[in-house]
Amino acid sequence: MCTSIVEIVRAEGMAKRGEDWFPLTRAVVAYDHARHAPLADVVTLDFVNADLEPGARAGIELTLETAKELHAALGRAIAAAELEEAEVRGKGAVPRRDPGMPASRRQALQLQQRNGRAA
């Protein structure tokens, strides 16, 4: 049974195929039958450049549980990166609500930003 679960987003970055790197234009996230992994249904991530030949693609297939763990890890890494940008680089970005960040720390960052100081 096909699920028809597909999300496509603009992507800016680089992907590696063999020995070569290529720029990305989009990322595709889907949940469907595995094409290569010896699994039933999987979450697939395809990183592509639509302006290059069809082989300009880096893809992975993950179990649903692995995809959930990756989602959580991405959330933690993004929250830490936003904090780094706000504190160290002084860009003033206040991290989004993150369950791993104490409310007092988030409130302090917001207060510092309102007062015109880099966090």
MOVENNOR-V748855 format. One record per residue. N is the residue number from 1. PSI is psi in whole degrees, 0 to 359 (999 if undefined). OMEGA is omega in radians with two decimals (999 if undefined). D_FIRST is the distance of its C-alpha to the first C-alpha in Angstrom with 2 decimals. Layout:
{{N/PSI/OMEGA/D_FIRST} {N/PSI/OMEGA/D_FIRST}}
//
This chain:
{{1/126/3.08/0.00} {2/140/-3.09/3.80} {3/335/-3.07/6.37} {4/25/3.09/9.30} {5/107/-3.11/11.58} {6/133/3.03/14.45} {7/133/3.12/18.18} {8/129/3.13/20.92} {9/155/3.02/24.50} {10/141/3.14/27.81} {11/137/3.07/28.88} {12/119/-3.10/32.43} {13/200/-3.12/33.15} {14/151/3.06/33.00} {15/154/-3.11/30.56} {16/134/3.07/31.58} {17/113/-3.06/30.37} {18/236/3.11/32.51} {19/354/-3.02/36.05} {20/144/3.02/35.60} {21/147/3.08/34.81} {22/150/3.14/33.53} {23/147/3.13/33.44} {24/150/3.01/30.21} {25/336/3.13/29.40} {26/162/3.05/25.99} {27/139/-3.13/23.38} {28/127/3.08/19.64} {29/129/-3.11/17.65} {30/161/3.02/13.85} {31/114/-3.06/11.19} {32/189/3.11/8.30} {33/141/3.06/8.05} {34/141/3.09/11.73} {35/329/-3.06/13.59} {36/320/-3.13/16.85} {37/144/3.12/17.04} {38/59/-3.10/16.71} {39/170/3.09/14.20} {40/255/3.10/10.61} {41/145/-3.09/9.52} {42/161/2.94/12.61} {43/125/3.11/14.63} {44/142/3.03/15.92} {45/121/3.07/19.33} {46/125/3.09/20.64} {47/120/-2.99/24.30} {48/164/2.95/25.43} {49/106/-3.07/28.45} {50/344/-3.12/27.59} {51/352/-3.14/31.23} {52/181/3.14/31.23} {53/159/-3.09/29.78} {54/335/3.14/26.00} {55/357/3.13/26.67} {56/75/-3.00/28.03} {57/140/2.97/25.11} {58/119/-3.06/24.85} {59/153/3.05/21.43} {60/155/3.05/20.35} {61/128/-3.08/17.35} {62/149/2.96/17.98} {63/160/3.13/16.85} {64/320/3.13/16.47} {65/316/3.10/19.93} {66/320/3.11/21.50} {67/321/3.09/20.29} {68/318/3.11/21.95} {69/320/3.09/25.07} {70/319/3.11/25.18} {71/314/3.13/24.90} {72/318/3.13/27.82} {73/319/3.08/29.81} {74/317/3.12/29.44} {75/316/3.12/30.69} {76/317/-3.13/33.67} {77/320/3.12/34.50} {78/316/3.11/34.37} {79/318/3.13/36.59} {80/321/3.12/39.02} {81/320/3.11/39.10} {82/321/3.08/39.87} {83/317/3.09/42.62} {84/314/3.13/43.95} {85/318/-3.10/44.08} {86/314/-3.04/45.88} {87/309/-2.98/48.32} {88/317/-3.06/49.11} {89/356/3.05/48.70} {90/30/-3.13/49.90} {91/355/3.04/47.29} {92/8/3.12/47.33} {93/127/3.07/43.60} {94/124/-3.11/43.00} {95/145/3.06/39.88} {96/163/3.14/37.13} {97/124/-3.13/36.84} {98/127/-3.12/35.74} {99/335/-3.12/35.68} {100/348/-3.13/37.44} {101/126/3.10/40.33} {102/140/-3.13/43.10} {103/324/-3.13/43.73} {104/323/3.12/47.38} {105/316/3.13/46.56} {106/317/3.13/44.29} {107/321/3.12/47.04} {108/319/3.10/49.68} {109/318/-3.14/47.78} {110/319/3.13/47.40} {111/316/3.11/51.09} {112/321/3.13/52.17} {113/318/3.13/50.18} {114/327/-3.14/51.74} {115/4/3.05/55.16} {116/13/3.11/54.63} {117/143/3.04/54.51} {118/140/-3.13/51.85} {119/999/999/50.22}}
//
